[in-house]
Amino acid sequence: MAEQKDAYYSRREVSNSDLSWLKKYWEPVQYYIDLQKAFKFGTLIDCMITEPHKVDYFKLTCAGEQYTAADFEQATKMKEAFYRDPFCSSMVKQCKFQHNTIVPEFRITLDGGFSFVLPARCRWDLYAPNINFGADIKSTAATTQRQFEQAIRQLDYDRSRAWYMDLAGRDNDMLIGISKVNYQIFKVPIKRGDAIYKSGYDKYRDLAFRWWAYFGDERP
């Protein structure tokens, strides 16, 4: 039986993935292809941790996509590393998996005071309903904490976290990197107003303004 497409991805609100889709027109083609491969593998490890019902270990599929036995072996080791980490294993007990935030009228103000409104959405890997905190899980080729931190701006993880934080009115966030090389866990806390947040805030405002200018409040 074919995997049913999640209705969330057909909604009309603008997501961070939509902003990435818009940005790709200014990126080299090969860079975009490489990112797509990385994102596909990232989906596998995300689902193993937060949506295990989408993972078929016998058919080697996840959310309807085919993977290799090597992919599954690697992702399984990454999942085990995640749960071995005391902070991660404790944190997931406080969090909801794959929580949706929908904002029908998200107001964005540019430098100079001009503002506009977009319908906006996001889906959290980890969302703590009772505390001011959320988190995102990333697979990474980094083997050190420094390498993972350097990848945050390069891969626009800063943009996604600022977007999520602002849609949900959250002040505390965390990026959790799981190395697919040495299976180390890298944790980068983010607070509203810090350097990572500010960098991501500027990035999403720029792309959101382009979206609004090109498409208004509708999906193309």
C-alpha positions in Angstrom: 0.0 0.0 0.0 1.4 3.4 -1.0 2.5 5.8 1.7 -0.2 8.5 2.1 1.1 12.0 1.8 1.0 13.9 5.0 -1.7 16.7 4.7 0.6 19.1 6.5 2.8 19.4 3.4 -0.1 20.4 1.2 -1.2 23.3 3.4 -1.2 26.8 1.9 0.9 28.5 4.6 4.6 29.3 3.8 7.2 27.1 5.5 10.9 27.3 6.0 11.2 24.6 3.2 9.3 27.0 0.9 11.9 29.7 1.7 14.6 27.2 0.9 12.9 26.3 -2.4 12.9 30.0 -3.3 16.6 30.4 -2.4 17.7 27.5 -4.6 17.4 29.7 -7.7 20.4 31.6 -6.5 22.4 28.5 -5.7 24.7 26.4 -8.0 22.8 23.3 -9.3 25.2 20.8 -7.9 25.1 22.4 -4.4 21.3 21.9 -4.4 21.5 18.3 -5.5 24.0 17.5 -2.8 21.7 19.1 -0.2 18.8 17.1 -1.4 20.8 13.8 -0.8 21.7 15.0 2.7 18.1 16.0 3.5 16.8 12.6 2.3 19.1 10.8 4.8 18.2 13.3 7.4 14.5 12.3 7.0 15.4 8.7 7.8 17.1 9.5 11.1 14.4 12.0 12.0 11.7 9.4 11.5 13.5 6.7 13.3 13.5 9.0 16.4 10.3 11.0 16.1 8.0 9.1 13.6 9.0 5.4 13.8 5.6 4.3 12.3 6.9 5.7 9.0 9.9 3.4 8.9 9.8 -0.1 7.4 12.9 -2.0 8.5 12.0 -5.0 6.2 11.4 -3.1 3.0 14.1 -0.4 3.8 11.7 2.4 3.2 10.9 5.6 5.1 7.9 7.8 4.4 7.5 6.1 1.0 11.2 6.6 0.0 13.6 3.7 -0.7 16.9 3.5 1.2 19.8 1.1 1.2 20.7 -1.4 3.9 23.8 0.7 4.6 21.6 3.8 5.1 19.5 1.9 7.6 22.5 0.5 9.5 24.1 4.0 9.7 20.8 5.6 10.8 20.2 2.9 13.4 23.6 3.6 15.0 22.9 7.3 15.0 19.6 6.7 16.8 21.3 4.6 19.4 23.9 7.3 19.9 21.1 9.9 20.4 19.4 7.8 23.1 22.8 7.1 24.8 23.2 10.8 25.4 21.8 11.6 28.9 20.5 15.0 27.9 18.8 13.8 24.7 17.2 10.8 26.3 15.9 13.0 29.2 14.7 15.8 26.9 12.5 13.6 24.7 10.5 12.7 27.7 9.5 16.3 28.0 8.7 16.9 24.3 6.1 16.2 21.7 7.3 14.8 18.4 6.4 16.5 15.1 4.4 19.3 16.6 2.8 21.7 14.1 2.7 25.5 14.6 0.3 27.3 12.2 0.1 31.1 12.1 -2.5 32.4 9.7 -1.2 35.9 9.8 2.5 36.1 10.6 3.7 39.7 10.6 7.3 40.4 9.5 8.9 43.8 9.9 11.9 44.8 7.9 14.6 47.3 8.9 13.0 50.7 8.3 9.6 49.7 9.6 7.9 48.3 6.5 5.9 45.2 7.5 3.9 42.6 5.7 1.9 39.5 6.6 2.2 35.9 5.4 0.4 32.7 6.5 3.2 30.6 8.0 3.8 27.2 9.4 6.4 24.9 10.8 6.8 21.4 12.2 9.0 20.8 15.2 11.1 17.6 15.6 10.9 18.2 19.4 8.5 20.6 21.1 8.2 21.0 24.9 4.6 22.0 25.6 5.2 22.9 29.3 8.5 24.8 29.0 9.8 27.5 26.7 11.9 25.1 24.6 12.1 23.3 21.3 14.8 21.4 19.3 15.7 20.2 15.9 17.7 17.0 15.0 20.2 17.1 12.2 22.4 14.4 10.7 25.8 15.8 10.0 29.1 14.8 8.4 30.8 16.9 11.1 33.1 15.0 13.5 33.6 17.8 16.0 31.5 20.3 17.8 33.3 23.2 16.0 32.7 21.7 12.6 29.0 21.3 13.4 28.8 24.9 14.6 30.5 26.1 11.4 27.8 24.3 9.3 24.9 26.0 11.0 25.1 29.2 8.9 26.3 27.5 5.8 23.3 25.2 5.7 20.8 27.8 7.0 20.0 26.0 10.2 20.1 29.4 11.8 17.2 30.6 9.5 15.0 27.6 10.3 15.5 28.0 14.1 14.7 31.7 14.1 11.6 31.0 11.9 10.4 28.3 14.3 11.1 30.3 17.4 9.2 33.3 16.1 6.2 31.4 14.8 5.7 29.7 18.2 6.9 32.6 20.4 9.7 30.5 21.8 12.8 32.0 23.4 15.0 28.9 23.8 15.9 26.4 21.1 18.6 23.8 20.4 20.2 22.2 17.4 21.2 18.6 18.0 23.7 17.2 15.5 24.3 13.5 15.2 27.5 12.6 13.3 27.1 10.0 10.6 30.8 9.5 10.7 31.8 9.0 14.4 28.3 9.0 16.0 29.1 11.9 18.3 26.3 14.2 19.5 26.7 17.9 19.2 24.3 20.3 21.0 24.0 24.0 20.2 21.7 26.0 22.4 20.0 29.1 20.8 18.5 31.9 22.7 16.3 34.7 21.3 18.6 37.7 20.5 21.9 35.7 20.3 24.2 35.6 17.3 22.6 32.5 15.7 19.1 33.8 16.2 19.9 37.2 14.7 21.6 35.7 11.7 18.6 33.4 11.0 16.2 36.3 11.6 17.8 38.4 9.0 17.9 35.5 6.5 14.2 34.6 6.9 13.0 38.2 6.6 14.9 38.6 3.4 13.5 35.5 1.8 10.0 36.0 3.2 9.9 39.5 1.7 10.9 38.0 -1.7 8.1 35.4 -1.3 5.6 38.1 -0.5 6.8 40.3 -3.4 6.6 37.4 -5.9 3.6 35.4 -4.7 1.7 37.5 -2.2 0.3 35.3 0.5 -0.3 32.3 -1.8 1.8 29.3 -2.7 3.0 29.2 -6.4 
